[in-house]
């Protein structure tokens, strides 16, 4: 887990009893230049979120592997419709999951 992310989680969960993350819904997407798309980092983060009482969407999961800088266009958007659609499906699932949590 990157130090900056660990520090953000730690600082916002202190002092004891004042965890600002408490019961805030979350989701995890990982990416990597390697083939397995940050699988280990994804699950390590999920463990930390559980400890902080952040309900985390379990399905679908996204591990974006072998991402290269040229996957983005000059405006920062994915230049591959398949990737865009894949992530949009994840976001749609998150919205639906979140709405079920808040009923």
The 8 nearest C-alpha neighbors of each residue, nearest first, counted from 0:
[[1, 40, 2, 5, 4, 44, 43, 3],
 [2, 0, 4, 3, 5, 6, 40, 44],
 [1, 3, 5, 4, 6, 0, 7, 8],
 [2, 4, 6, 1, 5, 7, 0, 8],
 [5, 3, 7, 6, 2, 1, 8, 0],
 [6, 4, 2, 8, 7, 3, 9, 1],
 [5, 7, 9, 3, 4, 8, 10, 2],
 [8, 6, 4, 10, 5, 9, 11, 3],
 [7, 9, 5, 6, 11, 10, 12, 4],
 [10, 8, 6, 12, 7, 11, 5, 13],
 [9, 11, 7, 12, 13, 8, 6, 14],
 [12, 10, 8, 13, 9, 19, 7, 18],
 [11, 13, 18, 9, 10, 19, 8, 17],
 [14, 12, 15, 10, 11, 18, 17, 9],
 [13, 15, 17, 16, 12, 18, 10, 11],
 [14, 16, 13, 17, 18, 12, 11, 19],
 [15, 17, 18, 14, 13, 12, 19, 21],
 [18, 16, 14, 15, 13, 19, 12, 11],
 [19, 17, 12, 20, 21, 13, 16, 11],
 [20, 18, 21, 11, 12, 17, 13, 23],
 [21, 19, 18, 23, 22, 53, 51, 12],
 [22, 20, 52, 19, 18, 23, 53, 51],
 [21, 23, 53, 52, 24, 54, 20, 51],
 [22, 24, 53, 20, 21, 25, 54, 52],
 [25, 23, 54, 53, 55, 22, 97, 26],
 [26, 24, 55, 54, 53, 56, 23, 27],
 [25, 27, 55, 56, 28, 24, 93, 57],
 [26, 28, 29, 41, 25, 45, 61, 60],
 [29, 27, 61, 62, 30, 26, 41, 60],
 [30, 28, 62, 37, 41, 63, 36, 27],
 [31, 29, 63, 36, 37, 64, 62, 28],
 [30, 32, 36, 64, 33, 37, 65, 66],
 [31, 33, 65, 66, 64, 67, 34, 36],
 [34, 32, 65, 31, 64, 35, 36, 37],
 [33, 35, 64, 65, 36, 32, 31, 63],
 [36, 34, 64, 33, 37, 38, 62, 31],
 [64, 37, 35, 31, 62, 63, 30, 38],
 [36, 38, 31, 40, 30, 29, 39, 35],
 [39, 37, 41, 40, 36, 35, 62, 42],
 [40, 38, 42, 41, 37, 43, 44, 36],
 [39, 41, 43, 37, 42, 38, 0, 44],
 [42, 40, 38, 44, 39, 43, 29, 37],
 [43, 41, 45, 39, 44, 40, 46, 38],
 [42, 44, 40, 46, 45, 41, 39, 47],
 [43, 45, 47, 41, 42, 46, 40, 48],
 [44, 46, 42, 48, 47, 43, 49, 41],
 [47, 45, 49, 43, 44, 48, 42, 50],
 [46, 48, 44, 50, 49, 45, 51, 43],
 [49, 47, 51, 45, 53, 50, 46, 44],
 [48, 50, 52, 46, 51, 47, 53, 45],
 [49, 51, 47, 48, 52, 46, 53, 45],
 [50, 52, 48, 49, 53, 21, 47, 20],
 [53, 51, 49, 21, 50, 22, 54, 48],
 [52, 54, 22, 48, 23, 51, 24, 49],
 [55, 53, 24, 25, 52, 22, 23, 56],
 [56, 54, 25, 26, 24, 53, 57, 45],
 [55, 57, 26, 58, 25, 54, 93, 96],
 [56, 58, 55, 59, 60, 26, 27, 54],
 [59, 57, 60, 56, 92, 89, 61, 93],
 [58, 60, 57, 89, 61, 92, 56, 93],
 [59, 61, 58, 62, 57, 28, 27, 89],
 [62, 60, 28, 63, 29, 59, 27, 89],
 [61, 63, 36, 29, 30, 64, 28, 37],
 [64, 62, 30, 36, 29, 61, 31, 66],
 [36, 63, 65, 34, 31, 35, 66, 30],
 [64, 66, 32, 33, 34, 31, 67, 36],
 [67, 65, 32, 64, 31, 70, 63, 68],
 [66, 68, 69, 70, 65, 32, 71, 31],
 [69, 67, 70, 71, 66, 72, 32, 75],
 [68, 70, 71, 67, 72, 78, 66, 77],
 [69, 71, 68, 67, 77, 78, 66, 72],
 [72, 70, 77, 76, 69, 75, 78, 68],
 [71, 73, 75, 74, 78, 76, 77, 70],
 [72, 74, 75, 71, 76, 78, 69, 77],
 [75, 73, 72, 76, 71, 77, 78, 70],
 [74, 76, 71, 72, 73, 77, 78, 70],
 [77, 75, 71, 72, 74, 78, 73, 70],
 [78, 76, 71, 79, 70, 83, 72, 75],
 [77, 79, 71, 72, 70, 76, 80, 83],
 [78, 80, 81, 77, 82, 83, 70, 71],
 [79, 81, 83, 82, 84, 78, 77, 85],
 [80, 82, 84, 79, 83, 85, 86, 78],
 [83, 81, 85, 84, 80, 79, 86, 77],
 [82, 84, 80, 86, 85, 81, 87, 77],
 [83, 85, 87, 81, 82, 86, 80, 88],
 [86, 84, 82, 88, 83, 87, 81, 89],
 [85, 87, 89, 83, 88, 84, 82, 90],
 [86, 88, 84, 90, 89, 85, 83, 91],
 [89, 87, 91, 85, 86, 90, 84, 92],
 [88, 90, 86, 92, 87, 91, 93, 59],
 [91, 89, 93, 87, 92, 88, 94, 86],
 [90, 92, 88, 94, 93, 89, 87, 95],
 [93, 91, 89, 95, 90, 94, 96, 88],
 [94, 92, 90, 96, 91, 95, 97, 89],
 [93, 95, 97, 91, 96, 92, 98, 90],
 [94, 96, 92, 98, 93, 97, 91, 99],
 [97, 95, 93, 99, 94, 98, 92, 100],
 [98, 96, 100, 94, 99, 95, 93, 101],
 [97, 99, 95, 101, 100, 96, 94, 102],
 [100, 98, 96, 97, 102, 101, 95, 94],
 [101, 99, 97, 98, 102, 96, 24, 95],
 [100, 102, 98, 99, 97, 96, 24, 95],
 [101, 99, 100, 98, 97, 96, 95, 94]]
